[in-house]
Amino acid sequence: MRLHANMVSVVIPAYNQPDYLRRALQSAVEQLHRPLEVIVADDCSPILLEPVVTEFAGAESDFFKIRYFRQPQNRGAMENFRFAVGQANGKYLVPLPHDNRFIDRSFFADAVKIMSGHSDCHLCYGNAVYENSERRALNIPEAITFRDGWSLLEGNDFIRSYRRGGMDWSQAMVLDHEMALSLGAYDEPFVVNGAISRR
């Protein structure tokens, strides 16, 4: 598959919660980066989510598209996510759970600028703030360097700190989709399968 060189694909695996989905979509529309595509994968929700997606049809242009898919039966969160990833056409990918949203409108643009300008950078990982709170999701390690206004962490250090629980968890990220595909990063054992997640 040939990926669009400058495009960001936002994949939103969704289930029920139309109000949350609406906020997630609005935050994607407001991102400054273009070209941008948004893929909503409705995991056979009892509450049909297509009308929410249709609300954003007026925002579409040559540089912004929204695509909606409804699963014929419930596939579970990870399978629905993998399905959505399989629809992505961009070199860069943003996994966006339907109950999250972005508040920094330049996050995608800044991340693409960093990654396209530094061939050794394949992931931009943003901090998150818990709703109705000042508490941040990530604890950024102190032994870190800075470049272009971003905190930089070598891949090995990131993985070590992440596995130790030293950074906590944020779902705000832009990743090099092309690299992730080449590494099989969306497949097991890198993602948690249904059997493991139910243990």
C-alpha positions as CSV (number, residue, x, y, z in Angstrom):
1,M,0.0,0.0,0.0
2,R,1.3,3.4,-0.9
3,L,0.8,6.0,1.8
4,H,0.2,9.7,1.3
5,A,3.5,11.4,2.2
6,N,2.2,14.3,4.3
7,M,-1.2,13.0,5.4
8,V,-2.2,12.4,9.0
9,S,-4.8,9.7,9.5
10,V,-6.8,9.9,12.7
11,V,-8.4,6.5,13.6
12,I,-11.3,6.6,16.0
13,P,-12.6,3.2,17.2
14,A,-16.0,4.1,18.6
15,Y,-18.8,2.4,20.6
16,N,-21.8,4.3,21.7
17,Q,-21.2,7.7,23.5
18,P,-22.2,10.0,20.6
19,D,-21.4,13.1,22.7
20,Y,-17.8,12.0,23.3
21,L,-17.4,11.1,19.6
22,R,-18.7,14.6,18.6
23,R,-16.0,16.2,20.8
24,A,-13.3,13.9,19.5
25,L,-14.3,14.7,15.9
26,Q,-14.4,18.5,16.6
27,S,-10.9,18.3,18.1
28,A,-9.7,16.6,14.9
29,V,-11.4,19.1,12.6
30,E,-9.8,22.0,14.5
31,Q,-6.2,20.6,14.0
32,L,-4.2,23.0,11.8
33,H,-2.4,20.2,9.9
34,R,-3.7,19.3,6.4
35,P,-4.0,17.0,4.6
36,L,-6.0,15.1,7.2
37,E,-8.3,12.1,7.1
38,V,-10.5,10.8,10.0
39,I,-11.6,7.2,10.0
40,V,-14.5,6.4,12.4
41,A,-15.0,2.6,13.0
42,D,-18.3,2.1,14.8
43,D,-18.1,-1.3,16.6
44,C,-21.8,-2.1,16.0
45,S,-23.0,0.3,18.6
46,P,-26.6,0.0,19.8
47,I,-26.7,3.8,19.3
48,L,-26.0,4.5,15.7
49,L,-23.0,6.9,15.4
50,E,-23.3,7.7,11.7
51,P,-25.5,10.8,12.3
52,V,-22.7,12.3,14.5
53,V,-20.2,11.8,11.7
54,T,-22.6,13.3,9.2
55,E,-22.6,16.5,11.2
56,F,-19.0,17.1,10.1
57,A,-19.6,16.5,6.4
58,G,-19.5,20.3,5.8
59,A,-15.9,20.5,7.0
60,E,-14.7,18.2,4.2
61,S,-12.5,19.5,1.5
62,D,-9.8,18.4,-0.9
63,F,-7.5,18.3,2.2
64,F,-9.9,17.0,4.9
65,K,-12.0,13.8,4.6
66,I,-14.1,11.8,7.1
67,R,-14.9,8.2,6.5
68,Y,-17.4,6.1,8.5
69,F,-17.5,2.4,8.8
70,R,-20.0,0.3,10.8
71,Q,-19.0,-3.2,11.8
72,P,-21.8,-5.8,11.1
73,Q,-21.2,-7.3,14.5
74,N,-19.2,-6.3,17.6
75,R,-15.5,-7.1,17.1
76,G,-14.2,-5.8,20.3
77,A,-12.0,-2.8,20.9
78,M,-8.7,-4.1,19.5
79,E,-10.1,-5.7,16.4
80,N,-12.1,-2.6,15.7
81,F,-9.0,-0.5,16.1
82,R,-7.0,-2.8,13.8
83,F,-9.7,-2.5,11.2
84,A,-9.6,1.3,11.4
85,V,-5.8,1.3,11.1
86,G,-6.2,-0.9,7.9
87,Q,-8.2,1.9,6.3
88,A,-5.6,4.6,7.0
89,N,-3.8,6.2,4.0
90,G,-1.5,8.7,5.7
91,K,2.2,8.3,6.5
92,Y,1.3,9.5,10.0
93,L,-1.3,8.0,12.2
94,V,-3.1,9.2,15.3
95,P,-5.0,6.7,17.4
96,L,-7.8,8.6,19.0
97,P,-10.2,6.8,21.4
98,H,-13.7,8.2,20.9
99,D,-13.8,9.5,24.5
100,N,-10.6,11.6,24.2
101,R,-10.0,14.9,22.4
102,F,-7.1,17.2,21.5
103,I,-6.9,20.7,23.0
104,D,-3.6,21.8,21.3
105,R,-4.7,22.7,17.7
106,S,-1.1,22.6,16.4
107,F,-0.1,19.2,17.9
108,F,-0.4,17.3,14.6
109,A,1.4,20.0,12.6
110,D,4.2,20.3,15.1
111,A,4.6,16.5,15.3
112,V,4.8,16.1,11.5
113,K,7.3,18.9,11.3
114,I,9.5,17.2,13.8
115,M,9.3,13.8,12.3
116,S,9.7,14.9,8.7
117,G,12.7,17.0,9.7
118,H,14.4,14.3,11.7
119,S,14.7,10.9,10.1
120,D,15.4,9.2,13.4
121,C,12.1,10.3,15.0
122,H,9.1,8.1,14.5
123,L,6.8,8.9,17.4
124,C,5.6,12.2,19.0
125,Y,4.0,11.5,22.3
126,G,2.0,14.4,24.0
127,N,1.0,14.9,27.5
128,A,-2.6,14.8,28.6
129,V,-4.6,16.4,31.3
130,Y,-7.4,14.6,33.0
131,E,-10.7,16.2,32.4
132,N,-11.9,18.7,35.1
133,S,-8.4,18.4,36.7
134,E,-5.0,19.9,36.5
135,R,-3.4,16.5,36.8
136,R,-1.2,15.5,33.9
137,A,-1.1,12.0,32.6
138,L,2.7,11.8,31.9
139,N,5.6,12.1,34.3
140,I,8.4,13.3,32.0
141,P,11.8,12.0,33.1
142,E,14.2,14.6,34.2
143,A,17.2,13.2,32.2
144,I,15.9,14.5,28.9
145,T,17.1,16.7,26.1
146,F,15.2,19.4,24.2
147,R,15.1,20.2,20.5
148,D,12.7,22.5,18.6
149,G,10.6,23.1,21.8
150,W,10.1,19.3,22.3
151,S,11.4,17.0,24.9
152,L,13.5,14.3,23.3
153,L,14.0,10.8,24.6
154,E,16.0,8.1,22.8
155,G,13.8,5.1,21.8
156,N,15.5,2.7,24.2
157,D,15.2,5.1,27.1
158,F,11.5,5.7,26.3
159,I,10.8,2.0,26.2
160,R,12.7,1.4,29.5
161,S,10.9,4.3,31.3
162,Y,7.5,3.4,29.8
163,R,7.8,-0.3,30.9
164,R,8.8,0.7,34.4
165,G,5.7,2.8,34.7
166,G,8.0,5.8,35.0
167,M,6.0,7.9,32.5
168,D,2.4,6.7,33.1
169,W,0.2,6.7,30.1
170,S,-1.0,9.2,27.5
171,Q,-3.0,8.4,24.4
172,A,-1.9,11.6,22.7
173,M,0.5,10.5,19.9
174,V,1.3,10.9,16.3
175,L,3.3,8.0,14.9
176,D,5.1,7.2,11.7
177,H,2.5,4.8,10.3
178,E,4.8,3.6,7.6
179,M,7.4,2.6,10.1
180,A,4.8,1.0,12.4
181,L,3.5,-1.1,9.5
182,S,6.9,-2.3,8.6
183,L,7.6,-3.4,12.2
184,G,4.2,-5.1,12.6
185,A,3.5,-2.7,15.5
186,Y,-0.3,-3.1,15.2
187,D,-0.2,-6.9,15.6
188,E,0.4,-9.2,18.5
189,P,2.4,-9.3,20.7
190,F,2.6,-5.4,20.5
191,V,-1.1,-5.0,21.0
192,V,-3.1,-6.6,23.8
193,N,-5.5,-9.2,22.4
194,G,-9.0,-9.9,23.7
195,A,-8.0,-13.0,25.7
196,I,-5.2,-11.1,27.6
197,S,-7.4,-8.0,28.2
198,R,-10.1,-10.0,29.9
199,R,-7.7,-11.6,32.4
